């Protein structure tokens, strides 16, 4: 079945190749219509009024709870709590747990967890005096028999809580929860499952899993942003303390005390995201109805994508995709890196061809540190992805690799070429070798090439100087900068970022006393570079400019 016509985004943007569904899926047309219908036809607050449209809104809201219950096979709609998303759900659990709900002194976390399933447990560990221990993966990020046995050996009476994703957002690994949780229950271990990446791709049955908590976000499964859910066994929800207090979540109140309403309203203080809940239910109906077809479609595309990627010797595939024996235990989310190239440089090339992929640590910094890499390029498919789009992606990926590997000794313009001044670029800047060639380059392809050339001319900060003290955090790729004997030096593993550094440092080192007050971002705008910057790159370049000025002021 061709699902793409059901997603209006692709009608509006037919040129876009969207391979970033793990970050956020596109919205189903029926979801948009359902949310709009609420606002147009029965916009009223829920649970609080007896007039007709309020009753209609309340009925739609509570029917949405039933839709989610059916999707994950919870035993009752009362076990479904609506939240703003999986992150709020995880924080709600961590903030609501108390010592009487836990036994043991350890919290176990899978190495591949999203920050949202790590940070709340760090807070809980500090509050209750618990210890956090991580569950290891293989050297390539895979989870096989060895890793399973190692995990099971850690499930003892000493463990209070197990926090694990059903599916890894960074690697695409599917973890064998049913087998893991069977052992966890034998040791009275509370289980918290992050199902954010699972619901759109694999069947979920919380009764079969017998997990204590399960969380998800609607926007990862074709629903609206800003809405998610928390499943909890009813007894656990009764025991869990509410972290948000206010209207609707109570059954009685005085100036001295209050009594909580029964779950799930106990955790839904204030006016909820009613249109989001209704849209969430529509997405749940869609996934529930079509999941078998979606799985066949995505697995076919995954096999084609992996076969194409593994044919390229420059590419390193991570996670369960890396090994034939674990490949089936994964969804169509594939993380790759390159043996000689930087993922930022490759992605920048792809972005100019309207190919949306994700680069970086994917909110899994600890995982990347364990794997010994700065980040990956992640390709994540959805039900609307086509084989033609993967072929288009592979064509441009190979072109990017070839462009980055080829000898870049020739420049786009001759050094002797007379360059007309551009508005905002003075003759002094145009006399600078790197700036002059960037200014002469027309279009991103040529400017990209010139940045690669410029990367070779960077005043490189030597390895010994690349320390925590010189590391600049908050950039797309790690950047190190220092003032060495009155001259700025820098380094990044990304050639494009090294090129930008070369351009900036060339200007800074030429300015003398004016360097610390110069407007470097306007300088880049005048060179027509910033129009190709993502917001992340703009932020990163902004951090670099701040560091340049700080280094010059303290020199």
C-alpha positions in Angstrom: 0.0 0.0 0.0 1.2 3.5 -0.8 0.8 5.5 2.3 2.4 8.8 1.1 -0.8 10.3 -0.4 -2.2 10.3 3.2 0.5 12.8 4.3 -0.2 16.4 3.1 3.5 17.4 3.7 4.6 15.5 0.6 2.0 17.2 -1.6 3.2 20.6 -0.3 6.9 19.7 -0.6 7.3 17.0 -3.3 11.0 17.7 -3.7 11.8 16.8 -0.1 13.4 13.4 0.6 12.5 12.9 4.3 14.7 10.4 6.0 14.5 11.7 9.6 11.3 10.0 10.9 13.1 8.9 14.1 13.3 12.6 15.1 9.7 13.3 14.1 7.4 11.7 11.6 5.3 13.7 9.2 1.6 14.3 10.2 -1.1 12.0 8.9 -3.8 14.0 7.0 -6.5 12.4 9.1 -4.7 13.6 12.3 -4.7 17.2 11.1 -8.4 17.0 10.2 -9.3 15.4 13.6 -7.5 18.1 15.5 -9.0 20.9 13.4 -12.5 19.4 13.7 -12.3 19.7 17.5 -11.5 23.4 17.2 -14.2 24.0 14.5 -17.0 21.9 15.8 -16.9 21.3 19.6 -14.2 23.4 21.1 -14.8 23.3 24.9 -12.9 22.2 28.0 -13.3 18.6 29.1 -14.7 17.1 32.3 -16.0 20.4 33.6 -19.3 21.3 32.0 -22.6 19.6 31.2 -23.5 21.5 28.0 -23.6 19.6 24.7 -20.2 20.5 23.1 -18.4 20.1 26.4 -19.8 16.6 26.7 -18.8 15.9 23.1 -15.3 17.1 23.8 -15.1 15.0 26.9 -16.3 11.9 25.1 -13.8 12.4 22.3 -11.0 12.9 24.9 -11.8 9.8 26.8 -12.4 7.7 23.6 -8.9 8.8 22.7 -7.6 7.2 25.9 -9.4 4.0 24.9 -7.7 4.1 21.5 -4.3 4.2 23.1 -5.3 1.4 25.5 -6.2 -0.8 22.5 -3.0 0.1 20.7 -0.8 -1.2 23.5 -3.3 -3.7 25.0 -3.4 -2.1 28.4 -6.0 -3.7 30.7 -7.9 -0.5 31.2 -8.2 3.1 29.8 -7.5 4.3 33.4 -3.9 3.1 32.9 -3.3 5.7 30.2 -2.1 9.1 31.3 -1.8 11.9 28.7 1.4 14.0 29.0 3.2 16.4 26.7 5.4 13.6 25.5 7.7 10.8 26.5 10.2 13.2 28.2 7.5 14.5 30.5 6.3 10.9 31.1 9.7 9.8 32.2 10.1 12.8 34.5 6.7 12.2 35.9 7.7 8.7 36.9 11.1 9.7 38.3 9.6 12.6 40.3 6.7 10.5 41.6 8.6 7.4 42.7 9.3 7.0 46.4 11.4 4.6 48.5 8.3 2.4 49.4 7.9 1.6 45.7 11.5 0.3 45.2 13.7 -2.4 46.6 17.4 -2.7 46.0 20.0 0.1 45.6 20.8 0.2 41.9 19.2 1.7 38.8 20.1 -0.2 35.6 20.2 1.8 32.3 21.0 0.5 28.8 24.1 2.2 27.3 22.1 3.3 24.3 19.4 5.3 26.2 18.2 8.7 25.1 19.1 11.5 27.5 15.4 11.6 28.6 15.8 8.1 30.0 19.1 8.9 31.8 18.8 12.3 33.4 15.6 11.7 35.4 17.2 8.6 37.0 20.3 10.6 37.9 18.1 12.9 39.9 16.2 10.0 41.5 19.5 8.3 42.4 20.8 11.4 44.1 17.5 11.8 46.0 17.3 8.2 47.3 21.0 7.4 47.5 20.9 4.9 44.7 23.6 3.9 42.3 23.4 3.9 38.5 24.9 1.1 36.5 24.9 0.8 32.7 24.2 -2.3 30.6 26.8 -2.8 28.0 26.5 -3.2 24.2 29.0 -4.9 21.8 31.8 -2.9 20.3 29.7 -1.9 17.3 26.6 -1.1 19.4 25.0 -4.5 18.8 23.0 -6.5 21.3 23.5 -10.2 20.8 23.5 -13.3 23.0 26.6 -12.2 24.9 25.1 -8.8 25.7 21.8 -10.5 26.7 23.6 -12.8 29.1 25.6 -10.0 30.6 22.4 -8.0 31.1 20.6 -11.0 32.7 23.5 -11.5 35.1 23.0 -7.9 36.4 19.3 -8.5 37.1 19.5 -9.3 40.8 17.7 -8.5 44.1 20.1 -5.6 44.4 18.4 -3.7 41.5 15.6 -1.3 42.2 14.7 -0.1 38.7 15.4 -1.0 35.1 15.1 1.8 32.5 15.4 0.6 28.9 14.1 1.6 25.5 12.0 -0.9 23.6 13.9 0.4 20.5 17.1 2.5 20.4 16.6 5.9 18.8 20.3 6.2 18.0 20.9 2.6 16.6 17.5 1.1 15.7 18.1 -1.9 18.0 15.0 -3.8 19.1 15.6 -5.2 22.6 14.1 -8.5 23.7 12.0 -7.0 26.4 9.8 -10.0 27.1 12.7 -12.2 28.0 14.4 -9.4 30.0 11.4 -8.4 32.0 10.5 -12.0 32.8 13.8 -12.1 34.8 13.4 -8.6 36.2 10.0 -9.6 37.7 11.6 -12.5 39.5 13.7 -10.0 41.4 11.0 -7.5 42.1 12.7 -4.9 39.8 10.5 -2.0 38.7 10.6 -1.6 34.9 10.3 1.6 32.9 10.2 1.2 29.1 10.8 4.0 26.6 8.6 3.0 23.7 9.0 6.2 21.7 10.7 4.5 18.7 8.6 1.3 18.9 4.9 2.2 18.5 5.1 3.1 14.8 7.2 0.1 13.9 6.6 -3.0 16.0 3.6 -4.5 17.9 3.4 -3.5 21.6 1.5 -5.5 24.2 2.1 -4.2 27.7 0.2 -7.0 29.3 2.4 -9.5 27.5 5.5 -7.6 28.4 4.2 -7.2 32.0 6.1 -3.9 32.3 5.4 -1.5 35.1 5.5 1.7 33.0 5.6 2.4 29.2 6.0 5.8 27.6 5.6 7.2 24.1 5.2 10.4 22.1 2.6 11.0 19.4 4.9 12.9 17.0 7.1 9.8 16.5 4.0 7.8 15.2 2.4 10.3 12.7 0.5 12.2 15.4 0.8 15.8 16.7 3.7 17.3 18.6 3.4 18.2 22.3 1.4 15.2 23.3 2.4 11.8 24.6 1.3 9.1 27.0 2.3 7.2 30.1 1.1 3.7 30.7 1.3 2.5 34.2 -0.1 -0.5 36.0 -3.0 0.8 37.9 -1.6 -0.1 41.4 1.7 1.7 40.4 -0.3 4.8 39.4 -2.1 4.8 42.7 1.2 4.7 44.5 3.0 7.2 42.3 3.0 10.8 43.6 1.8 13.5 41.3 4.4 16.1 40.2 2.0 18.6 38.8 -0.8 20.0 41.0 -3.8 22.1 40.1 -7.3 21.9 38.7 -8.9 18.6 37.6 -6.4 16.3 39.4 -8.2 16.4 42.8 -11.3 15.0 44.3 -11.4 17.4 47.3 -9.5 20.5 48.5 -9.4 22.9 51.4 -7.0 25.6 52.4 -5.1 23.0 54.4 -5.0 19.9 52.3 -6.3 18.1 49.1 -7.2 14.7 48.0 -6.0 13.4 44.6 -8.5 12.1 42.0 -8.0 8.5 41.0 -5.6 7.8 38.1 -5.3 8.9 35.3 -6.8 12.3 36.2 -4.5 12.4 39.2 -1.6 13.2 36.8 -3.5 15.5 34.4 -3.7 18.9 36.2 -4.8 21.9 34.2 -6.5 22.1 30.9 -5.0 19.4 28.7 -4.0 19.5 25.1 -7.4 18.3 23.9 -6.8 18.7 20.2 -3.5 16.9 20.5 -5.1 14.0 22.4 -7.7 13.7 19.7 -5.0 13.7 17.0 -3.0 11.2 18.9 -6.0 8.8 18.9 -6.3 9.2 15.1 -2.7 8.3 14.7 -3.1 5.3 17.0 -6.1 4.1 14.9 -3.9 4.4 11.8 -1.0 2.5 13.2 -3.2 -0.2 14.8 -5.0 -0.8 11.5 -1.9 -0.8 9.2 1.0 -2.0 11.4 1.4 -5.3 9.6 1.6 -3.6 6.2 3.9 -1.0 7.6 6.3 -3.6 8.9 6.5 -5.4 5.6 7.1 -2.2 3.7 9.7 -0.9 6.1 11.6 -4.2 6.4 11.8 -4.4 2.6 13.2 -0.9 2.4 15.6 -1.5 5.3 17.0 -4.5 3.5 17.5 -2.4 0.3 19.1 0.4 2.2 21.5 -1.8 4.2 22.5 -3.7 1.0 23.3 -0.4 -0.7 25.2 1.0 2.3 27.3 -2.2 2.9 28.5 -2.1 -0.7 30.4 1.1 0.1 33.7 0.3 1.8 34.0 3.9 3.3 30.9 3.4 5.4 30.7 1.9 8.9 27.3 0.7 10.0 26.5 0.7 13.8 24.1 -1.3 16.0 22.3 -4.5 15.3 22.5 -3.6 11.6 26.3 -4.1 11.7 26.1 -7.9 12.0 24.0 -10.4 9.9 23.0 -12.4 13.0 21.5 -9.4 14.8 20.2 -7.5 11.7 16.6 -8.8 12.1 16.4 -7.3 15.6 16.2 -3.7 14.4 13.8 -1.2 12.8 14.4 0.8 9.6 16.6 3.3 11.5 20.3 3.0 10.5 23.2 4.9 11.9 26.4 5.1 9.9 29.8 6.8 10.1 32.7 7.0 7.7 36.2 5.6 8.0 37.9 8.8 6.7 35.2 11.4 6.5 33.2 13.5 9.0 29.5 13.0 9.1 28.9 16.8 9.2 30.7 17.2 5.9 28.7 14.5 4.2 25.4 15.7 5.6 26.0 19.3 4.5 26.3 18.0 0.9 23.1 16.0 1.3 21.1 18.9 2.7 21.6 20.9 -0.5 19.9 18.1 -2.4 16.8 18.3 -0.2 17.7 15.2 1.7 16.7 15.3 5.4 18.9 13.1 7.6 20.0 13.5 11.2 23.6 14.0 12.3 25.2 14.1 15.7 24.8 12.2 18.9 21.0 11.9 18.7 20.5 12.8 22.4 22.7 9.8 23.3 26.1 11.4 24.2 27.0 8.6 26.6 26.5 6.0 23.9 28.8 7.9 21.4 31.5 8.2 24.1 31.3 4.4 24.7 31.5 3.7 21.0 34.4 6.1 20.7 32.8 8.3 18.0 31.6 11.9 17.8 28.3 11.0 16.3 26.6 9.3 13.4 24.6 10.1 10.3 21.2 8.5 10.9 18.8 7.4 8.2 15.3 6.7 9.6 12.4 5.6 7.4 8.7 5.8 7.8 5.7 4.2 6.2 5.7 6.9 3.5 9.3 6.3 2.4 9.8 4.9 -1.1 12.5 2.8 -2.7 13.1 5.6 -5.2 13.9 8.0 -2.3 16.5 5.6 -1.0 18.0 5.3 -4.4 18.1 9.1 -4.7 19.8 9.3 -1.2 22.4 6.6 -2.1 23.2 8.4 -5.4 23.9 11.7 -3.6 25.7 9.9 -0.7 28.1 8.4 -3.1 28.6 11.8 -4.8 29.3 13.4 -1.4 31.9 10.7 -0.5 33.6 11.1 -3.9 33.7 14.9 -3.6 35.2 14.7 -0.2 37.8 12.1 -1.1 39.0 13.5 -4.4 42.1 15.7 -4.6 40.8 19.2 -3.9 44.0 21.0 -4.9 42.4 22.9 -7.8 40.3 25.9 -7.0 37.1 27.2 -8.6 38.7 30.6 -9.5 42.2 31.5 -10.5 44.3 33.3 -7.9 45.0 36.0 -10.4 41.3 36.6 -11.2 40.1 40.1 -10.4 37.2 39.9 -7.9 34.6 42.5 -7.8 33.8 43.8 -4.4 30.6 42.6 -2.8 28.5 44.7 -0.5 29.8 44.3 3.0 33.2 43.0 1.9 36.0 45.6 1.8 39.1 45.4 -0.4 41.2 44.4 2.6 39.1 41.2 3.1 39.2 40.5 -0.6 43.0 40.5 -0.5 42.9 37.6 2.0 43.4 34.3 0.0 40.5 32.3 1.6 38.0 35.1 1.7 38.7 36.1 -1.9 38.1 32.6 -3.2 34.9 32.2 -1.2 33.7 35.6 -2.5 34.3 34.5 -6.1 32.5 31.2 -5.7 28.9 31.0 -7.1 26.5 28.7 -5.4 26.9 26.2 -2.5 28.7 23.5 -4.5 31.5 25.9 -5.3 31.6 27.4 -1.8 31.5 23.9 -0.3 34.5 23.0 -2.4 36.4 26.1 -1.4 35.7 25.4 2.3 37.2 22.0 1.8 40.3 23.6 0.3 40.4 26.2 3.1 40.4 23.4 5.7 44.0 22.5 4.6 45.1 26.1 5.4 43.9 26.2 9.0 46.4 27.2 11.7 46.0 23.7 13.2 45.9 23.3 16.9 48.3 20.4 17.7 46.9 17.2 19.3 48.6 18.0 22.6 46.7 21.3 22.9 43.3 19.6 22.2 42.2 19.3 25.8 39.0 20.0 27.8 40.3 23.5 28.4 40.4 24.3 24.7 37.3 22.3 23.7 34.4 24.4 22.5 31.1 22.7 23.4 27.8 23.4 21.7 28.9 23.0 18.1 27.7 20.4 15.6 31.2 18.9 15.6 33.8 19.2 18.4 35.9 22.3 18.0 39.1 23.2 19.8 40.6 26.7 19.8 43.5 28.4 21.5 45.7 31.5 21.3 49.3 30.3 20.7 51.9 33.0 20.9 49.5 35.7 19.9 48.0 33.8 17.0 44.7 31.9 16.9 44.8 28.1 16.2 41.9 25.7 15.9 40.8 22.2 14.9 37.7 20.2 14.1 37.3 16.7 12.6 34.8 18.2 10.1 36.5 19.6 7.0 33.7 22.1 6.4 34.0 23.4 9.9 37.8 23.6 9.6 37.2 25.6 6.4 34.9 28.0 8.3 37.5 28.2 11.1 40.2 29.0 8.5 38.1 31.8 7.1 37.3 33.3 10.5 40.8 33.0 11.9 42.3 34.4 8.7 40.2 37.5 9.2 40.9 37.6 13.0 44.6 37.3 12.6 44.6 40.1 10.0 42.8 42.7 12.1 45.1 43.4 14.9 43.5 45.4 17.8 40.1 45.6 16.0 39.8 41.8 16.0 38.0 41.4 19.3 35.2 43.8 18.3 34.7 42.8 14.7 31.3 41.6 13.5 32.3 38.2 12.1 28.8 36.9 11.5 28.0 39.9 9.2 31.3 39.1 7.5 30.1 35.6 6.8 26.7 36.9 5.6 28.4 39.2 3.2 30.3 36.2 1.8 26.9 34.6 1.2 27.8 31.6 3.4 25.2 31.9 6.2 22.2 31.3 3.8 23.4 27.6 3.8 23.7 27.3 7.5 21.3 25.2 9.5 20.2 26.6 12.9 22.5 24.2 14.6 25.4 25.5 12.5 24.5 29.1 13.1 24.5 28.4 16.8 27.8 26.6 16.5 29.5 29.4 14.5 28.1 31.8 17.1 29.9 29.9 19.8 33.1 29.9 17.7 32.9 33.7 17.2 32.4 34.2 21.0 35.5 32.1 21.7 37.5 34.0 19.1 36.7 37.3 20.8 37.3 35.9 24.3 40.7 34.5 23.3 41.7 37.8 21.7 40.6 39.9 24.7 42.6 37.7 27.2 45.7 37.5 25.0 
